[in-house]
Amino acid sequence: MMTTSHEKGWVVLCKGTRLVFSGYGPTVLKVMKQLLEAADSEFLKVFEKCHDEERAKNKNICLDFDMPKNDGLIADGMKFSDCSKTMEMDFRFKCCH
């Protein structure tokens, strides 16, 4: 399974319910193009190597992604005051380096 949080967001790769890999969307897309050229190699090994090389090119930037909250620990039923619709709740993860 491969999902992105938005057009220039993050990619999350899972095997069943286990997180296998996550990375910044545009970087992962570049890596996927490189993998198509190296189809005879072991996928995850080549994928991680290419991703690390692309990530090294983007050293001084901030990246973030939102993940939907569904753990049941915090009430999900908060209503928006302007329209009384239930608001969505996400966790935001941010990395500035």
MDTraj code that builds the backbone (N, CA, C; nanometers):
import mdtraj as md
import numpy as np

residues = "MET MET THR THR SER HIS GLU LYS GLY TRP VAL VAL LEU CYS LYS GLY THR ARG LEU VAL PHE SER GLY TYR GLY PRO THR VAL LEU LYS VAL MET LYS GLN LEU LEU GLU ALA ALA ASP SER GLU PHE LEU LYS VAL PHE GLU LYS CYS HIS ASP GLU GLU ARG ALA LYS ASN LYS ASN ILE CYS LEU ASP PHE ASP MET PRO LYS ASN ASP GLY LEU ILE ALA ASP GLY MET LYS PHE SER ASP CYS SER LYS THR MET GLU MET ASP PHE ARG PHE LYS CYS CYS HIS".split()
xyz = np.array([
    [0.0843, -0.1179, 0.0000],
    [0.0000, 0.0000, 0.0000],
    [0.0884, 0.1237, 0.0000],
    [0.0544, 0.2260, -0.0795],
    [0.1279, 0.3509, -0.0812],
    [0.0279, 0.4645, -0.0770],
    [0.0418, 0.5541, 0.0232],
    [-0.0491, 0.6670, 0.0337],
    [0.0308, 0.7948, 0.0523],
    [-0.0264, 0.9073, 0.0107],
    [0.0335, 1.0375, 0.0358],
    [-0.0674, 1.1230, 0.1096],
    [-0.0176, 1.2097, 0.1981],
    [-0.1098, 1.2950, 0.2728],
    [-0.1583, 1.4131, 0.1890],
    [-0.0825, 1.4600, 0.0950],
    [-0.1226, 1.5611, -0.0027],
    [-0.0186, 1.5630, -0.1126],
    [-0.0393, 1.6441, -0.2159],
    [0.0417, 1.6384, -0.3372],
    [0.1920, 1.6408, -0.3107],
    [0.2372, 1.7269, -0.2224],
    [0.3794, 1.7323, -0.1908],
    [0.4028, 1.6851, -0.0485],
    [0.3304, 1.5838, -0.0079],
    [0.3368, 1.5336, 0.1291],
    [0.4316, 1.4170, 0.1438],
    [0.3934, 1.3261, 0.2268],
    [0.4755, 1.2101, 0.2611],
    [0.4165, 1.0841, 0.2015],
    [0.5019, 0.9873, 0.1791],
    [0.4616, 0.8551, 0.1334],
    [0.4833, 0.7593, 0.2489],
    [0.3859, 0.6733, 0.2724],
    [0.3960, 0.5729, 0.3775],
    [0.3799, 0.4371, 0.3113],
    [0.4796, 0.3499, 0.3268],
    [0.4729, 0.2145, 0.2732],
    [0.4482, 0.1191, 0.3891],
    [0.3455, 0.0361, 0.3746],
    [0.3108, -0.0597, 0.4791],
    [0.3040, -0.1989, 0.4203],
    [0.3342, -0.2970, 0.5025],
    [0.3110, -0.4366, 0.4691],
    [0.2086, -0.4840, 0.5697],
    [0.0835, -0.4958, 0.5253],
    [-0.0252, -0.5206, 0.6196],
    [-0.0412, -0.3981, 0.7078],
    [-0.0365, -0.4166, 0.8388],
    [-0.0469, -0.3043, 0.9319],
    [0.0889, -0.2548, 0.9792],
    [0.1973, -0.3146, 0.9314],
    [0.3318, -0.2774, 0.9757],
    [0.3913, -0.1703, 0.8845],
    [0.4364, -0.0592, 0.9442],
    [0.5041, 0.0460, 0.8694],
    [0.6398, -0.0060, 0.8231],
    [0.6632, 0.0011, 0.6940],
    [0.7894, -0.0449, 0.6365],
    [0.8814, 0.0730, 0.6089],
    [0.8221, 0.1849, 0.5606],
    [0.9035, 0.2993, 0.5197],
    [0.8149, 0.4221, 0.5106],
    [0.8720, 0.5394, 0.5417],
    [0.8040, 0.6653, 0.5145],
    [0.9063, 0.7653, 0.4647],
    [0.8645, 0.8545, 0.3758],
    [0.9558, 0.9541, 0.3213],
    [0.8801, 1.0654, 0.2518],
    [0.9491, 1.1729, 0.2218],
    [0.8914, 1.2904, 0.1577],
    [0.8504, 1.2570, 0.0142],
    [0.7261, 1.2892, -0.0223],
    [0.6661, 1.2500, -0.1491],
    [0.7479, 1.2768, -0.2745],
    [0.7914, 1.4022, -0.3006],
    [0.8682, 1.4282, -0.4228],
    [0.9987, 1.3481, -0.4295],
    [1.0633, 1.3271, -0.3159],
    [1.1855, 1.2467, -0.3131],
    [1.1543, 1.1018, -0.3476],
    [1.0474, 1.0498, -0.2905],
    [1.0092, 0.9113, -0.3160],
    [0.9727, 0.8918, -0.4627],
    [0.9061, 0.9900, -0.5242],
    [0.8729, 0.9777, -0.6657],
    [0.9976, 0.9692, -0.7529],
    [1.1001, 1.0485, -0.7205],
    [1.2265, 1.0402, -0.7946],
    [1.2884, 0.9021, -0.7800],
    [1.2811, 0.8491, -0.6579],
    [1.3366, 0.7172, -0.6302],
    [1.2623, 0.6092, -0.7091],
    [1.1300, 0.6202, -0.7140],
    [1.0513, 0.5209, -0.7872],
    [1.0894, 0.5190, -0.9350],
    [1.1166, 0.6364, -0.9922],
    [1.1602, 0.6425, -1.1320],
    [1.2938, 0.5711, -1.1495],
    [1.3851, 0.5905, -1.0535],
    [1.5150, 0.5227, -1.0595],
    [1.4980, 0.3715, -1.0461],
    [1.4044, 0.3286, -0.9629],
    [1.3819, 0.1856, -0.9436],
    [1.3301, 0.1180, -1.0695],
    [1.2511, 0.1898, -1.1466],
    [1.2021, 0.1325, -1.2716],
    [1.3174, 0.0990, -1.3652],
    [1.4252, 0.1767, -1.3572],
    [1.5429, 0.1511, -1.4397],
    [1.6273, 0.0372, -1.3840],
    [1.6139, 0.0069, -1.2553],
    [1.6934, -0.0971, -1.1909],
    [1.6037, -0.2112, -1.1436],
    [1.5123, -0.2558, -1.2288],
    [1.4101, -0.3534, -1.1899],
    [1.4671, -0.4884, -1.1484],
    [1.5901, -0.5205, -1.1862],
    [1.6456, -0.6511, -1.1521],
    [1.7053, -0.6553, -1.0112],
    [1.7078, -0.5441, -0.9381],
    [1.7644, -0.5388, -0.8036],
    [1.6591, -0.5664, -0.6977],
    [1.7050, -0.5978, -0.5772],
    [1.6141, -0.6196, -0.4651],
    [1.5468, -0.4871, -0.4296],
    [1.4143, -0.4818, -0.4357],
    [1.3383, -0.3571, -0.4286],
    [1.3706, -0.2722, -0.3058],
    [1.3499, -0.3217, -0.1860],
    [1.3633, -0.2387, -0.0669],
    [1.5064, -0.1892, -0.0478],
    [1.6042, -0.2731, -0.0742],
    [1.7453, -0.2344, -0.0607],
    [1.7784, -0.1180, -0.1548],
    [1.7388, -0.1294, -0.2793],
    [1.7649, -0.0239, -0.3773],
    [1.6836, 0.1008, -0.3440],
    [1.5595, 0.0795, -0.3037],
    [1.4725, 0.1913, -0.2693],
    [1.5325, 0.2767, -0.1578],
    [1.5749, 0.2133, -0.0490],
    [1.6319, 0.2873, 0.0636],
    [1.7617, 0.3578, 0.0252],
    [1.8462, 0.2938, -0.0547],
    [1.9718, 0.3554, -0.0990],
    [1.9442, 0.4807, -0.1819],
    [1.8543, 0.4690, -0.2789],
    [1.8208, 0.5829, -0.3637],
    [1.7543, 0.6942, -0.2830],
    [1.6668, 0.6580, -0.1914],
    [1.5997, 0.7580, -0.1087],
    [1.7015, 0.8337, -0.0236],
    [1.7964, 0.7627, 0.0366],
    [1.8990, 0.8282, 0.1184],
    [1.9820, 0.9257, 0.0354],
    [2.0116, 0.8899, -0.0888],
    [2.0881, 0.9784, -0.1768],
    [2.0084, 1.1048, -0.2093],
    [1.8804, 1.0900, -0.2396],
    [1.7962, 1.2055, -0.2690],
    [1.7770, 1.2926, -0.1452],
    [1.7581, 1.2290, -0.0303],
    [1.7374, 1.3028, 0.0941],
    [1.8613, 1.3851, 0.1294],
    [1.9793, 1.3339, 0.0999],
    [2.1033, 1.4049, 0.1293],
    [2.1149, 1.5355, 0.0504],
    [2.0438, 1.5459, -0.0609],
    [2.0464, 1.6678, -0.1423],
    [1.9628, 1.7797, -0.0811],
    [1.8724, 1.7489, 0.0121],
    [1.7798, 1.8456, 0.0718],
    [1.8076, 1.8596, 0.2207],
    [1.9211, 1.9193, 0.2569],
    [1.9621, 1.9204, 0.3972],
    [1.8966, 2.0276, 0.4826],
    [1.8716, 2.1465, 0.4328],
    [1.8257, 2.2581, 0.5164],
    [1.6818, 2.2974, 0.4870],
    [1.5914, 2.2027, 0.5032],
    [1.4508, 2.2299, 0.4782],
    [1.3659, 2.1738, 0.5912],
    [1.2437, 2.2250, 0.6031],
    [1.1471, 2.1722, 0.6991],
    [1.0458, 2.0871, 0.6236],
    [1.0167, 1.9709, 0.6767],
    [0.9197, 1.8801, 0.6189],
    [0.8177, 1.8438, 0.7257],
    [0.6919, 1.8282, 0.6856],
    [0.5919, 1.7850, 0.7820],
    [0.4856, 1.7021, 0.7122],
    [0.4125, 1.6250, 0.7903],
    [0.2969, 1.5529, 0.7393],
    [0.1956, 1.5348, 0.8509],
    [0.0695, 1.5231, 0.8104],
    [-0.0408, 1.5028, 0.9035],
    [-0.0870, 1.3581, 0.8933],
    [-0.1148, 1.2988, 1.0076],
    [-0.1659, 1.1628, 1.0124],
    [-0.2985, 1.1647, 1.0865],
    [-0.4026, 1.1064, 1.0287],
    [-0.5319, 1.1064, 1.0974],
    [-0.5223, 1.0410, 1.2350],
    [-0.5921, 1.0997, 1.3321],
    [-0.5945, 1.0457, 1.4680],
    [-0.7108, 0.9489, 1.4789],
    [-0.6841, 0.8292, 1.5217],
    [-0.7923, 0.7323, 1.5390],
    [-0.7638, 0.6378, 1.6548],
    [-0.6967, 0.6872, 1.7588],
    [-0.6590, 0.5998, 1.8697],
    [-0.7652, 0.5881, 1.9780],
    [-0.8666, 0.6747, 1.9766],
    [-0.9729, 0.6682, 2.0755],
    [-0.9398, 0.7315, 2.2093],
    [-0.8190, 0.7857, 2.2260],
    [-0.7798, 0.8443, 2.3539],
    [-0.8306, 0.9869, 2.3710],
    [-0.8470, 1.0590, 2.2613],
    [-0.8957, 1.1965, 2.2655],
    [-1.0284, 1.2005, 2.1916],
    [-1.1265, 1.2706, 2.2477],
    [-1.2593, 1.2759, 2.1857],
    [-1.2519, 1.3312, 2.0447],
    [-1.3196, 1.2664, 1.9510],
    [-1.3213, 1.3087, 1.8115],
    [-1.4397, 1.3996, 1.7792],
    [-1.5313, 1.4194, 1.8716],
    [-1.6569, 1.4844, 1.8421],
    [-1.6602, 1.6348, 1.8540],
    [-1.5493, 1.7053, 1.8478],
    [-1.5497, 1.8505, 1.8610],
    [-1.6152, 1.9145, 1.7390],
    [-1.7110, 2.0026, 1.7618],
    [-1.7841, 2.0694, 1.6536],
    [-1.7196, 2.2050, 1.6224],
    [-1.7169, 2.2405, 1.4934],
    [-1.6676, 2.3697, 1.4500],
    [-1.7745, 2.4739, 1.4797],
    [-1.7386, 2.5849, 1.5432],
    [-1.8380, 2.6824, 1.5904],
    [-1.9134, 2.7532, 1.4775],
    [-1.8522, 2.7695, 1.3608],
    [-1.9182, 2.8418, 1.2522],
    [-2.0269, 2.7617, 1.1809],
    [-2.0124, 2.6302, 1.1734],
    [-2.1094, 2.5513, 1.0963],
    [-2.1618, 2.4289, 1.1712],
    [-2.1122, 2.4046, 1.2906],
    [-2.1534, 2.2912, 1.3739],
    [-2.1191, 2.1541, 1.3153],
    [-2.0304, 2.1502, 1.2166],
    [-1.9864, 2.0208, 1.1635],
    [-1.8706, 1.9689, 1.2477],
    [-1.8588, 1.8378, 1.2552],
    [-1.7507, 1.7764, 1.3312],
    [-1.6182, 1.8011, 1.2597],
    [-1.5192, 1.8465, 1.3344],
    [-1.3872, 1.8736, 1.2778],
    [-1.3045, 1.7452, 1.2736],
    [-1.2179, 1.7358, 1.1745],
    [-1.1233, 1.6257, 1.1671],
    [-1.0060, 1.6549, 1.2593],
    [-0.9429, 1.5512, 1.3113],
    [-0.8284, 1.5688, 1.3986],
    [-0.7114, 1.4902, 1.3418],
    [-0.5972, 1.5551, 1.3285],
    [-0.4756, 1.4921, 1.2780],
    [-0.3621, 1.5164, 1.3756],
    [-0.2618, 1.4306, 1.3672],
    [-0.1345, 1.4562, 1.4359],
    [-0.0399, 1.5099, 1.3288],
    [0.0348, 1.6133, 1.3604],
    [0.1318, 1.6682, 1.2666],
    [0.2719, 1.6305, 1.3131],
    [0.3497, 1.5763, 1.2237],
    [0.4887, 1.5430, 1.2486],
    [0.5726, 1.6391, 1.1655],
    [0.6748, 1.7004, 1.2270],
    [0.7545, 1.8026, 1.1590],
    [0.9019, 1.7803, 1.1874],
    [0.9821, 1.7982, 1.0837],
    [1.1267, 1.7833, 1.0974],
    [1.1938, 1.8995, 1.0258],
    [1.2677, 1.9806, 1.0990],
    [1.3479, 2.0886, 1.0397],
    [1.4949, 2.0550, 1.0625],
    [1.5678, 2.0505, 0.9535],
    [1.7096, 2.0167, 0.9654],
    [1.7914, 2.0918, 0.8630],
])
top = md.Topology()
chain = top.add_chain()
for i, resn in enumerate(residues, 1):
    res = top.add_residue(resn, chain, resSeq=i)
    for name in ("N", "CA", "C"):
        top.add_atom(name, md.element.get_by_symbol(name[0]), res)
traj = md.Trajectory(xyz[None], top)
